[in-house]
């Protein structure tokens, strides 16, 4: 019998991420987050196979994220002109999370990281994007201030992403409150979409109420 509602949707999750002051690092060692920063991936409740793992940490200067994907047999590739057929990681952040908020607000941001950008000599690249309706007058964000590194392995990749707080509207207030909203989706042309929790009929890319609250541990 087909299960209509995925197991991960049956629970309300709240996760914790540690403070790591030693980030970002220099070239070649952008993050190297400790094991204590490993996040539980709710989508594990929906399938026996989970090719993605996630680590995340914070400090007063910004957020660090590591996404690891395994299970590939083909090299990653992608272009900004054709995201539908590209290998990428989509990251969504909300500096003022609330369970009753059904649309992205001025305090929500979305970033997309291409694993191998064909137009950048196959280097990893990252940009701020918009997946949901945004109100006019939004602050202009500079993806050039973010940093991204990628390490390829035989069956996948490790992606490291640093997002400075200066590019996250309301980040100082989120640090004071000790909580923010987070979601990520690996979109891989070979492995398929791998969400943090739910996808499919669930509008996770533009409904922040489906994102996971993260407690910022001191």
C-alpha positions as a Markdown table, in Angstrom:
| # | Residue | x | y | z |
|---|---|---|---|---|
| 1 | Unk | 0.0 | 0.0 | 0.0 |
| 2 | Unk | 1.4 | 3.4 | -1.0 |
| 3 | Unk | 1.9 | 5.8 | 1.8 |
| 4 | Unk | 0.3 | 9.2 | 1.0 |
| 5 | Unk | 2.0 | 11.2 | 3.7 |
| 6 | Unk | 5.8 | 10.7 | 4.1 |
| 7 | Unk | 7.0 | 9.8 | 7.6 |
| 8 | Unk | 9.1 | 13.0 | 7.9 |
| 9 | Unk | 5.9 | 15.1 | 7.6 |
| 10 | Unk | 4.4 | 13.4 | 10.7 |
| 11 | Unk | 6.8 | 15.1 | 13.1 |
| 12 | Unk | 7.9 | 18.6 | 13.9 |
| 13 | Unk | 11.6 | 18.8 | 14.0 |
| 14 | Unk | 13.9 | 21.3 | 15.7 |
| 15 | Unk | 17.6 | 20.8 | 15.3 |
| 16 | Unk | 20.7 | 22.4 | 16.8 |
| 17 | Unk | 23.9 | 23.6 | 15.2 |
| 18 | Unk | 27.1 | 24.5 | 17.1 |
| 19 | Unk | 29.0 | 27.7 | 17.1 |
| 20 | Unk | 32.3 | 27.3 | 15.3 |
| 21 | Unk | 34.5 | 30.5 | 15.3 |
| 22 | Unk | 37.2 | 29.0 | 13.1 |
| 23 | Unk | 35.4 | 29.6 | 9.9 |
| 24 | Unk | 35.7 | 30.5 | 7.2 |
| 25 | Unk | 39.2 | 29.2 | 6.7 |
| 26 | Unk | 41.7 | 29.8 | 3.9 |
| 27 | Unk | 41.6 | 28.4 | 0.5 |
| 28 | Unk | 41.4 | 24.6 | 0.5 |
| 29 | Unk | 40.0 | 24.5 | 4.0 |
| 30 | Unk | 36.9 | 26.6 | 3.9 |
| 31 | Unk | 35.0 | 24.9 | 6.7 |
| 32 | Unk | 36.0 | 21.4 | 7.9 |
| 33 | Unk | 33.1 | 21.3 | 10.3 |
| 34 | Unk | 33.3 | 18.9 | 13.3 |
| 35 | Unk | 31.2 | 15.8 | 13.6 |
| 36 | Unk | 29.1 | 17.6 | 16.2 |
| 37 | Unk | 27.7 | 19.8 | 13.4 |
| 38 | Unk | 26.1 | 16.8 | 11.6 |
| 39 | Unk | 22.4 | 17.4 | 11.2 |
| 40 | Unk | 19.7 | 14.7 | 11.3 |
| 41 | Unk | 18.1 | 14.4 | 7.9 |
| 42 | Unk | 14.4 | 13.9 | 8.4 |
| 43 | Unk | 14.1 | 12.4 | 4.9 |
| 44 | Unk | 15.9 | 9.3 | 6.3 |
| 45 | Unk | 12.5 | 8.3 | 7.7 |
| 46 | Unk | 11.1 | 8.1 | 4.2 |
| 47 | Unk | 13.6 | 5.8 | 2.5 |
| 48 | Unk | 16.2 | 3.2 | 3.5 |
| 49 | Unk | 18.6 | 4.9 | 1.1 |
| 50 | Unk | 19.9 | 8.3 | 2.0 |
| 51 | Unk | 22.8 | 9.5 | -0.3 |
| 52 | Unk | 23.0 | 12.9 | 1.4 |
| 53 | Unk | 24.6 | 14.1 | 4.6 |
| 54 | Unk | 24.6 | 17.6 | 6.0 |
| 55 | Unk | 26.8 | 19.5 | 8.5 |
| 56 | Unk | 26.1 | 23.1 | 9.6 |
| 57 | Unk | 27.5 | 25.6 | 12.0 |
| 58 | Unk | 27.3 | 29.3 | 12.8 |
| 59 | Unk | 29.2 | 32.2 | 14.3 |
| 60 | Unk | 28.5 | 35.9 | 14.6 |
| 61 | Unk | 30.0 | 36.4 | 11.1 |
| 62 | Unk | 27.8 | 34.0 | 9.2 |
| 63 | Unk | 26.8 | 30.4 | 8.5 |
| 64 | Unk | 28.8 | 27.4 | 7.2 |
| 65 | Unk | 27.2 | 24.4 | 5.4 |
| 66 | Unk | 28.7 | 21.2 | 4.2 |
| 67 | Unk | 26.7 | 18.9 | 1.9 |
| 68 | Unk | 28.0 | 15.4 | 0.9 |
| 69 | Unk | 26.4 | 13.4 | -1.8 |
| 70 | Unk | 27.3 | 9.8 | -2.6 |
| 71 | Unk | 25.9 | 7.2 | -5.1 |
| 72 | Unk | 27.0 | 8.9 | -8.4 |
| 73 | Unk | 28.7 | 7.1 | -11.3 |
| 74 | Unk | 28.8 | 10.0 | -13.7 |
| 75 | Unk | 30.7 | 13.3 | -13.3 |
| 76 | Unk | 28.7 | 16.3 | -12.1 |
| 77 | Unk | 28.0 | 19.1 | -14.6 |
| 78 | Unk | 25.8 | 22.1 | -14.9 |
| 79 | Unk | 25.1 | 25.6 | -16.4 |
| 80 | Unk | 23.2 | 28.5 | -15.0 |
| 81 | Unk | 21.3 | 28.7 | -18.3 |
| 82 | Unk | 19.9 | 25.2 | -17.8 |
| 83 | Unk | 19.4 | 24.5 | -14.0 |
| 84 | Unk | 16.8 | 21.9 | -14.8 |
| 85 | Unk | 19.5 | 19.6 | -16.2 |
| 86 | Unk | 22.3 | 20.6 | -13.8 |
| 87 | Unk | 23.7 | 19.1 | -10.6 |
| 88 | Unk | 23.2 | 21.5 | -7.8 |
| 89 | Unk | 22.4 | 22.2 | -4.1 |
| 90 | Unk | 19.5 | 24.5 | -3.3 |
| 91 | Unk | 19.7 | 26.2 | 0.2 |
| 92 | Unk | 16.9 | 28.1 | 1.8 |
| 93 | Unk | 17.2 | 30.2 | 4.9 |
| 94 | Unk | 14.7 | 32.2 | 7.0 |
| 95 | Unk | 16.0 | 34.7 | 9.6 |
| 96 | Unk | 12.5 | 35.0 | 11.2 |
| 97 | Unk | 11.0 | 31.5 | 11.2 |
| 98 | Unk | 7.4 | 31.1 | 12.1 |
| 99 | Unk | 5.0 | 28.1 | 11.8 |
| 100 | Unk | 2.2 | 30.3 | 10.4 |
| 101 | Unk | 4.2 | 31.9 | 7.6 |
| 102 | Unk | 3.2 | 30.3 | 4.3 |
| 103 | Unk | 5.2 | 32.5 | 1.9 |
| 104 | Unk | 8.8 | 33.7 | 1.6 |
| 105 | Unk | 9.4 | 37.1 | 3.3 |
| 106 | Unk | 12.1 | 39.7 | 3.1 |
| 107 | Unk | 13.9 | 37.7 | 5.7 |
| 108 | Unk | 14.1 | 34.6 | 3.5 |
| 109 | Unk | 16.9 | 33.9 | 1.0 |
| 110 | Unk | 17.6 | 31.2 | -1.5 |
| 111 | Unk | 21.1 | 30.2 | -2.8 |
| 112 | Unk | 21.9 | 27.7 | -5.5 |
| 113 | Unk | 25.4 | 26.2 | -5.8 |
| 114 | Unk | 26.4 | 24.5 | -9.0 |
| 115 | Unk | 28.7 | 21.6 | -8.3 |
| 116 | Unk | 30.6 | 22.0 | -11.6 |
| 117 | Unk | 29.8 | 25.1 | -13.6 |
| 118 | Unk | 30.6 | 24.5 | -17.3 |
| 119 | Unk | 30.9 | 28.2 | -17.8 |
| 120 | Unk | 33.5 | 28.6 | -15.0 |
| 121 | Unk | 36.0 | 25.8 | -16.0 |
| 122 | Unk | 34.0 | 23.3 | -14.0 |
| 123 | Unk | 34.5 | 25.1 | -10.7 |
| 124 | Unk | 31.7 | 25.3 | -8.1 |
| 125 | Unk | 29.8 | 28.6 | -8.2 |
| 126 | Unk | 27.0 | 30.0 | -6.1 |
| 127 | Unk | 24.3 | 32.6 | -6.6 |
| 128 | Unk | 21.3 | 34.1 | -4.8 |
| 129 | Unk | 18.1 | 33.2 | -6.6 |
| 130 | Unk | 14.4 | 33.6 | -6.0 |
| 131 | Unk | 11.9 | 30.7 | -6.1 |
| 132 | Unk | 8.9 | 32.3 | -4.6 |
| 133 | Unk | 7.1 | 35.7 | -4.9 |
| 134 | Unk | 9.1 | 38.4 | -3.3 |
| 135 | Unk | 7.8 | 41.8 | -2.2 |
| 136 | Unk | 9.2 | 44.9 | -4.0 |
| 137 | Unk | 12.0 | 46.7 | -2.4 |
| 138 | Unk | 14.0 | 43.7 | -1.3 |
| 139 | Unk | 17.6 | 44.3 | -0.4 |
| 140 | Unk | 20.1 | 43.5 | -3.1 |
| 141 | Unk | 22.3 | 40.5 | -2.1 |
| 142 | Unk | 25.8 | 40.0 | -3.3 |
| 143 | Unk | 26.6 | 36.3 | -4.0 |
| 144 | Unk | 30.2 | 37.4 | -4.6 |
| 145 | Unk | 30.6 | 37.7 | -0.9 |
| 146 | Unk | 29.7 | 34.0 | -0.4 |
| 147 | Unk | 32.4 | 31.4 | -0.7 |
| 148 | Unk | 32.0 | 27.9 | -2.1 |
| 149 | Unk | 34.4 | 24.9 | -2.4 |
| 150 | Unk | 33.9 | 21.5 | -3.8 |
| 151 | Unk | 35.8 | 18.2 | -3.5 |
| 152 | Unk | 35.0 | 15.5 | -6.0 |
| 153 | Unk | 35.3 | 11.8 | -5.0 |
| 154 | Unk | 34.7 | 8.7 | -7.1 |
| 155 | Unk | 31.0 | 8.4 | -6.2 |
| 156 | Unk | 30.0 | 11.9 | -5.5 |
| 157 | Unk | 31.2 | 15.2 | -4.0 |
| 158 | Unk | 31.6 | 17.3 | -0.8 |
| 159 | Unk | 30.3 | 20.9 | -1.1 |
| 160 | Unk | 31.3 | 23.6 | 1.4 |
| 161 | Unk | 29.4 | 26.9 | 1.5 |
| 162 | Unk | 30.0 | 30.0 | 3.6 |
| 163 | Unk | 27.3 | 32.7 | 3.7 |
| 164 | Unk | 28.3 | 35.9 | 5.5 |
| 165 | Unk | 25.7 | 37.4 | 7.9 |
| 166 | Unk | 25.9 | 40.6 | 6.0 |
| 167 | Unk | 24.1 | 38.9 | 3.1 |
| 168 | Unk | 21.3 | 37.5 | 5.3 |
| 169 | Unk | 18.7 | 40.1 | 6.1 |
| 170 | Unk | 18.0 | 40.0 | 9.8 |
| 171 | Unk | 20.9 | 37.8 | 10.7 |
| 172 | Unk | 21.9 | 39.8 | 13.8 |
| 173 | Unk | 18.4 | 39.5 | 15.1 |
| 174 | Unk | 18.4 | 35.7 | 14.4 |
| 175 | Unk | 21.6 | 35.4 | 16.4 |
| 176 | Unk | 20.0 | 37.3 | 19.3 |
| 177 | Unk | 16.9 | 35.1 | 19.1 |
| 178 | Unk | 19.0 | 32.0 | 18.8 |
| 179 | Unk | 17.0 | 30.4 | 15.9 |
| 180 | Unk | 16.6 | 30.4 | 12.2 |
| 181 | Unk | 14.9 | 28.4 | 9.5 |
| 182 | Unk | 16.7 | 26.1 | 7.1 |
| 183 | Unk | 16.1 | 23.8 | 4.2 |
| 184 | Unk | 18.2 | 22.2 | 1.5 |
| 185 | Unk | 17.6 | 20.1 | -1.6 |
| 186 | Unk | 20.2 | 18.3 | -3.7 |
| 187 | Unk | 19.1 | 18.3 | -7.3 |
| 188 | Unk | 21.1 | 15.7 | -9.1 |
| 189 | Unk | 20.6 | 14.6 | -12.7 |
| 190 | Unk | 21.6 | 11.0 | -11.8 |
| 191 | Unk | 20.7 | 10.4 | -8.2 |
| 192 | Unk | 17.5 | 12.5 | -8.4 |
| 193 | Unk | 16.1 | 15.1 | -6.0 |
| 194 | Unk | 17.2 | 14.6 | -2.4 |
| 195 | Unk | 15.4 | 16.9 | 0.1 |
| 196 | Unk | 16.1 | 17.5 | 3.7 |
| 197 | Unk | 12.6 | 16.4 | 4.5 |
| 198 | Unk | 9.7 | 16.4 | 2.0 |
| 199 | Unk | 9.4 | 17.4 | -1.6 |
| 200 | Unk | 7.0 | 16.2 | -4.4 |
| 201 | Unk | 3.6 | 17.7 | -3.7 |
| 202 | Unk | 5.0 | 19.8 | -0.8 |
| 203 | Unk | 5.9 | 23.3 | -1.8 |
| 204 | Unk | 9.1 | 23.3 | 0.2 |
| 205 | Unk | 11.0 | 25.8 | -2.0 |
| 206 | Unk | 8.6 | 28.6 | -1.3 |
| 207 | Unk | 6.8 | 27.7 | 1.9 |
| 208 | Unk | 9.0 | 28.4 | 5.0 |
| 209 | Unk | 6.6 | 26.6 | 7.3 |
| 210 | Unk | 8.0 | 23.4 | 5.9 |
| 211 | Unk | 11.6 | 24.4 | 6.7 |
| 212 | Unk | 13.4 | 23.1 | 9.8 |
| 213 | Unk | 14.1 | 25.4 | 12.8 |
| 214 | Unk | 17.7 | 25.4 | 13.8 |
| 215 | Unk | 18.7 | 26.4 | 17.3 |
| 216 | Unk | 22.0 | 28.3 | 17.4 |
| 217 | Unk | 24.0 | 26.7 | 20.3 |
| 218 | Unk | 26.6 | 28.9 | 22.0 |
